[in-house]
Amino acid sequence: MKNKRNLLLSVLSVFMVFTLVVGCSGGGNTSAPPANDPAKQEGSEGQEASGESPKSDLYELGKEELNVSFYGNYGWYQMPKWGKDPASKWVQDNLKVTVTAVSSGGNNAQKLQTMIAGDELPDIIWTDRGPDVERLREAGMLVPMDEYIEKYPNFKKSLSEQHLALLRSPDGKIYQLPNYYTQQPNGNAGYAINKKIYKALGSPKLETTDDLYTYLKAVKEKFPDVIPFETGLAKDGHGIDQIFSSFKENNFSFTRFFGVPDGDKIVSIYKDPGFRESVVFTAKLMREKLMTQDANTQTEDQVREKAMNGKFAVIATFDPMKMLATADSELKKKDPEDGYMFIQPIAKEGLDRTKIYPGTYNQLGWNVALITKNSKNPEAVFALLDWMTGPEGSMVLNWGPPGPDGYWDGFEADGVTPKFNEEKYLNDPDTLAEINGKAGDLVWVGNTMFLDNTKKEMLSNVPADQIDFSNRWQMEITWGTQGDFTEFLGWEPAPDSEVGIIRQSIRDIWLTARAKAMYAKSDEEALQILDKAHEDSMKLGYDKFLEHVTNVWTENKKELGK
């Protein structure tokens, strides 16, 4: 997943236009349906002796053609062409479901505004949680889902009471379904190294920030044509946020809201000792040309090209997995000893390495699916989403169609444990790579615990060196080194509120200060930049913003029972 890949633009203007235009799987059987009878929803089992099936009030996928329109509210998002990949083609053929994508055309805010003004909203909107969802709800555009969640099996089984509490709107109802929800760590952020360079330098200890600095200097000396430390897109915090994590234990908030927890309050990040140390360290790497010199201006394609050609020794960023998986495969074709590997998080000397988190996850993913009132059959749309988040939907979308020639062939007697085809996995990695490449854009309500635990079980008997790159390093390193951000969810204020306006102003100061500090000519200059950013922010109401985040954090902890 991309790091929110260009967060949603404010849709304040959208709702101003709308105002002008309108003036306004627990319970029952928890087994998945058999793979050879995909249309059968849970709750319809238990045939009478006469052979007749009892009537069910659940919508039955596959009984009729179901056409669903879908809008991903992001400028970067393009849904894969439905029916052209193995997973969605199976859904189309077996469940008679066709999903038609509505493109943002690269300008999601304008596209949403146009759809609202023309009363042409799709069945599903896929978007970030937060103020924008509430604006849609307040405008009367969304379908409440409480009744469906109680009625259908999969969300009911997998969403905890805490999850449901965090998803509720002020009116007490639920209008949003989370993507990649979980109750256990997941994620891909972390430190990875070029194996060939590492071996050439004697495979030295890489545990502390001092170790890292010494290693990067050795890389510069022995491999002058290689970038010692690669950040990814530093303008979005990539790389430098990971360095920050190395200087602070239990760092779950990172730099998202320019503040850090201190006791029961959120305080200025500019005064945080760990953050200040990380900024000084980053500036030092930049001055000594030990890190990417164009870290703030490079593109994702440029970073990917460097990975493919083995042009950096160490990378730390928010999600290097997909890029490194492809690069690792290509480098190994030329030299089996080449490629990449993840390492345990780097920590400042004296800190507890088990409390260092180079990335975070949250129990409700990073966005949500909404069903709009323009949907002619909202229950059918919900039934599709509930199937997607259940065992069969999860397997089809992430592992492809079931069958003797697939990567899995139905379920064991418990209805949730897939029958893994190890031979297919080992002999045909390319088809699985194609399915996985599409999954990120087709899995809108991913049941992460089911997916991750199933993956671990299925691959438990496969030798580590035969497990594909992503799965291996997720299971060995990254999943266990991500911190839980859930208690900070919902901190974003409404863009047109007093705190929202303050937030935008102090964000501008933050972005400028972060970039300038990277190129500071001395440690003292780097710290002076932070001090000035703090002072300038305070003049604009920084304290009010931090108080807002503190209040949200306090309420979330109550909901989570902390």
N, C-alpha and C positions, 0 to 999 in steps of 0.2 A: 504494500500500500504505500502511497506517497504521503509525505508529511503534511497532510491536510491539503496538499498540492494547491496552493493558492487559495487561502481561506475565502469563503463566500464574501462577495462584495455586499455592502449594506443594501438591503432591499427596502429602505425607508420610502424611496420614491415609488416603489411598486405598490405599496399599500396606500400611499397618498392617491395614486391613480385609482386603486380599487375603491377607495372611499368615495371618490367622485363619481365612479361608474355605478356603484351599487347603493351608495348611501349607507352600506353595512360593513413431556407428553405425559402428565399425571392424570388422574381421574380416569376411570375406565381402564381398558387394555393399553399398556404402554408399548406393545410390540409394533414394529413397523409392518406395513402391508407386504406380502410376499412380492419378490421382484417379478414374478410371472403374472402378477395381478396388480399392476401399479396404480390402477385407477381407483382401487378400493381404499377408502379412508377408514382410519380407526373409528370404532364405534358401530360398524356395520357387520361385525363378525357374529357368530352364533346363529347359524342357520337352523331353521325348524326342521323337524324330522321329515316333513313333507318335501324338503328341498327348497322351499321358498325362503328368500332372505327377508328378515324383518326390515321395516322401513326405518330409515335413519334421517334425522333432520340435519345431518352434515352435508355440505355441498360435496358432490362426488366428482372429483376431477376425472376427466376422460369420458363422461357421459355425453358431452356435447363439445362443440368447438368453443373455445374460450379465447377471446382476443383481448389483450391487456396492453394499454399504452403506458410507457415508462419514461420519466424525465429525470436524468441525473443533473442536479443543479450545480454544475461545476463547469468552468470554462474549458478545463482540460479533458473532461470525461467524454469518451465515445463508447457506447455500448457495442460489443461485438455483434455482428450481423446474426440475428437469431436463426438457428437451424443450420448454420454453416460449420459449427464445431460439433464434435461427437456428443457433448453433454446436452446442449440445448436442442440438438436434432432429436435426441432420444426423448426429451420432454415433449417436443412438438409431435413426434410420431406416436408416443404411448399415452400421453395425457391430453393430447389435442389442444395444447396451449401454444399460442403464438404471441410473443411480446414484440411490440413495435416501439422502437426508440424514438424519442423526440430530441433532436439535437439542440444544444445550446448555441451552436454556431460560434463558439468561442467567447460569447458574451452572455453568461447565465443570468445576470440581473435583468438585462434588457429583455431576454427571451421570456423570463418568468413574468415580467411586467406585461408583455404583449399577450401572453396566454390569459392572464387575469383579466385584462381589459376586454378581451374578446370572449370571455367565458369559455375558454378552450383548454382548461386544465386537464392533464392526463389522469389515468387511474392511480398511478403511483408517482410520488415525488420522492427522490432520494437526495437527502441534504444533510447539512450539519445540524446537530442539536443546538438549542439556544434560543435567542430572541426571535429569530426568523420563524421558527416553528410556532412560537406563541402568537406572533402577528397573524399567521395564517389561521390559527385556531380562533383568535378573537374576531377575525373577519368572517367566521362561520363557514370556512372552506374545507374543514377536515372531518373525517368520520371517526367517532369514538370507537375504540376496539375492545372495551372491557367485556362486553357480552361474548364476542368471538373468542377472546383469550380463554374465557371460562369454558366455552363450548368445545373448542378444538384441542387436540391432545399435546402438541409439541411445545409451543411457547409456554403453556400452562405447566408442563413438566420441567422445563429447563430454565425459566426465568425465576429467580428467587424473589422473596417478598421485598428484600432490599432493592433489587433491580426495579421491581414494579413501583416502589415508592419514589425512586429517583426519576422514573419516567412520567409520573403523573403531572398533569398541568394544574394550575391554581384552582380549576373548577373540580378537581378530584378525579378526572377521567384520564384515560390513556389514549393518546392519538399517534404515538410513535413506537416503532419496533426497531430495536438496536441491531447494528451489524457487528459481527465478531464479538458477541457477548460471552462472558466467561466468569469463572470464580477461581481461576488459577492463572499464573503468569504466562505471557506469550509475547512475542515480538522479535524483531530482528536487529535491533540497535547493538552496536558494540565495536570492539577493536578487532581488526583482521590484519594478517601479515602476508607478504609475498614469501612463500616457503623457500624458493631457490636462493633468494638474497639472504634470508635468515640462516640457512645452512652454510652459505659461503662465508658468513661472518662468525661462524662457530656456534650458532644456536645459543646465544647468551641469555641470561636471565632477563625476562621482561615482565616485571611485576610492579615496580614503582615508577613514579614520574621521573625520578633520577635515572632509573634504568632506561626509560624511554628516551630521555634527552641524550644520554651517552650513546645509545644505539643509533639514533638519528644522525649524530655527528659522524659515527663510523660509516653509515650509509653514504653520507655526502662525500666523505673522503675516498671510499673504495668504489662507489658507483655514481660518479658525477653527473651522469645523464639520467638519473632516476630522482624523482621527488621523494625525499625522505618521509614526509607526513602529508597525507592527502585528507582534506576535510569534506569534500563534496561541496554542496552549495552553502557556503558560510553565510551568505546574505540571509538565509533562512534559519541560521543557527546551527547548521549541520557541522559536525566536527568540533566546533568550539563549545557546543553544549556538552559533548562527550568529554572534553577536557575538563569542563566545570564539574562533571560528575566525579572525576578522579580526585578532586580536592574537597569533597564534602560527603560525609556518610548520610545515608537515608535521604538522598536528594530526589524527591518525588515530583517537586513542582518545576524544576529546571528554571527556564527563563520565560515561561509562557505569559505570566502576568507581572513581570518585572518586580516580583516580591518573593520573599522566602518566609517559611514559618519560623517563629521565635516564640516558644511557649504557646500561648493560646491566641497569638496575633500573627498577622502577615505584615512584615516590615520591609523596608527598602532593600532591594537586591544590591544596590550600589555600596551599601555598608557591610554586606555579608563577607566575613573573612575568607571563606572558601571561594566565593566568586571573585574577590579581588586577587587572590593568589592565582586563580585560573587565567584571569585577564593578563596579569604580568607574565605568566608562563607562555601564553599564546603569543604575546607581543615579542617575547624573546625568540621564540621559534621563527617568527616572521622576520625579525631583524637579521638573524643569522642564516636566513634562507634555508631553514630546515623544514619548512612547510610550503604549501602551494602559494605562490606569490600573487596569483590572480584569484584567490579563494572567494572574493566577493563578487567577481564578475563572470566567472566561468559558467558554462552551461552544463546541463546534465549529460548531453551527448559527448562533450569534451571529457568529462570524468569517466564516462563509460569507455571511451576510446583509450584513455590511459590504462584502464583496468585490462582491456583486451590485449594490450601490448606490454603488460608487466612494468609499467612506468612509475609505479610508486612502491615503497617498501612497507609502509604501514598506512592503513586507512581506518578512521573512526568516524562514523556518521550514523544517521538515524535508521537507515535501512539499506545496507550494502548487499543484502543477501541475493536478490535477483540478479543484479549486475555482476557480482562475483561468481555466481553459479555459472553463468554463461562464459565469463572470462576464464574461469578455472578449467572448464571443459576444453576451450580452444587452446590454452597454453599447454595442457597435457598432451594434446595431439602432436605437438612438436617435441615435447620433452616430458616424459612421465613423472619426473621429479619436480616439475614446475607447478605453479598454481598457487592457491590461497588457502589459508586456514584461519579460523577464529581463535582468539586467545582469551583467557579470563580477563576481566576488567583491570585496567591499570589504576593504581591508587597511590596517593602521596604516602611517603614513608611515615609509619606510625598509625595510619588509619586501618580500620578493619576491612579487609578486602571483600568479606562476605556482605558488607553493608554498602558496597559501591554499585550503583546502578547506571550503566551508560544509556539506558533507555527506559521508558515507562510504558505501561499498558493501563487501560482502565476497564472495568468490568462491563462497560456498556459500549465498547468499540469507539468509533470516532464519528459515526453519523447514523441517521435513522431513515426508515422507510415510512412514508405517510400515505394514507389512502384518502383521496379527495372525494368530495360529494358529487363530483361530475361522473363518478363511476356508476354505471348502470346496475352493476351487481357487486357491491362492495364485499359481500360475504364470500363470493367466488374468488375475488382478488385476495382476501385474507386467507382463504383455504390454500391458495397457491403458495403464499408466503409461509404458512404454517408447514406445508409439505416441504418447502425448501429448507427449513430449519430443522426438520426431522431427520431420522437416520437415512432413509432412502434418498431424500433430496440432497442431503449433505454428501452422500457417497457419489451420486450421479454427477453433481456439479464439480466435485473435486477429484474424483477418480475415474469418471467416465461411466458409460453404460455397463450394467451388470451382464454377466453371461460367461460361458466357458472360455470364450476368447478374450474376455476383459480382464482388468486388474482385480476384480472381485466378482463373485458369483452368488449373489443373494446373501441371506443371513443365516446364522445358526438358529437353533430352536428358540433362543431368547428374543429373537426378532431385532436385535440391535448390534450383534457382533458379526461383522462382515466375514465372508469366506474369502480369504486373501489368495490370489493367484501369484505365488512367488515367482514362478517361471516366467510369466508374462512381465512382471516387474523387472526382473533381471535382464531379460532379452529384448525388451522394447521400451527403452527409456524415452524415446523421441515422442511417441504418442502421448505419454503421460505429461511430458514437458509442454506439449501443445495444450492439453486440457488445463494444466496448472497456469499456463500463461493467460488463459481466458478467465479463469476462476475469479481472480481479483476483481474483475469488472462485471461478473455475473452473480457473485455471492453477495446478496444484499442484506441477508439476515443470517449470517454465519454462526453456527453453534460451535464455538471454538473448543469448548471442553470435549464435546463428542469427537470433533475432528482430530484434535491433538492426542487424546487418549487412544483413539482408534489407530492413529498413525503409529504410536509407540508400540501398541500390541501387534500390529501387522508386521512391523519391521524388526521386532524383538529378536527374531532368529536369523536375520540377515547380517552377515559380517559387516563391521563398520566401514571397511574400505569399499564395500559394494553398495552402500546406501548413497543415494544421490546427495549432492553437495548441500542443498538447502535443508533437507530433512536431517541429515547428519548433524550439522552445526546448530540447528535449532534445538535438537534433543540434547546435544552435548554441552552447549554453551549458552545460546542466547535466551531461550525460554526461562532458564533459571536465574538470569541476571537482569531482569526487568522489574522496576519498582511499580507499585500500585498507585496510580494517580486518581483513582475513583473519588476520593473524598474532596477533590477540588473541582469536580465537574460543575458546569453551569455558572462559572465565574464571569462570563462575558456579560456586561451590562447592555441594555437596549441602546442602540447607536444614537438615538435622538434624546436620551435621558441626560441629565446633568453629568452623571458619572460616566456615561458613554462618551460624551463630548470630551471630558477630561482624559479619558482613556486614549482617545485618538491623539490628543496633543502630547501626552507623555510618551506614547508609542513612537511618535516622530522623533522625540529627543532620544529615546532608547536606541532606535535604529542608527541614528547618526553617531551616538557615543560608542556603540558597539563596533562600528566600522572604523572609527577614528582610533580607538584604543588598540586595535590590531596592528596598526602601523606606527604606534608610539615609538619614539627614538630612545626612550629610557623607561625604566620601571616607574620613576617618579612622574613622568608625563602621563603614563597610562593611568595611574591612580588619580592624578589631577583631573583627567577627563571624566572619570567616574564621579568624583566629588562635585564637579560642575553640573553634571547631568542630574545628580540628586537635588542640588540646590534649585536648578531651573525647573525641575519637575514639581518640587514643593510649592513653588510660586503659582503653579497652575492647578493646584488641588490634588496633588499626589496622595496626601494623607486621606482625603475622602475616598479616593479610588481604593487604597489599601484597606480602608475600613469596610468598603463594600465587599471586597474579596474575603475578608475575615468573616463577615456575616454569612456569606454563602458557605464557606468552609465549615463554620460552626454548625449550621443547619444540616449539611450533608453528613457530618459525623454523627449527629443525632439519628438520622435515618439509617445509617450503617451500624448503629449500636456501639459507636466508639466513645 
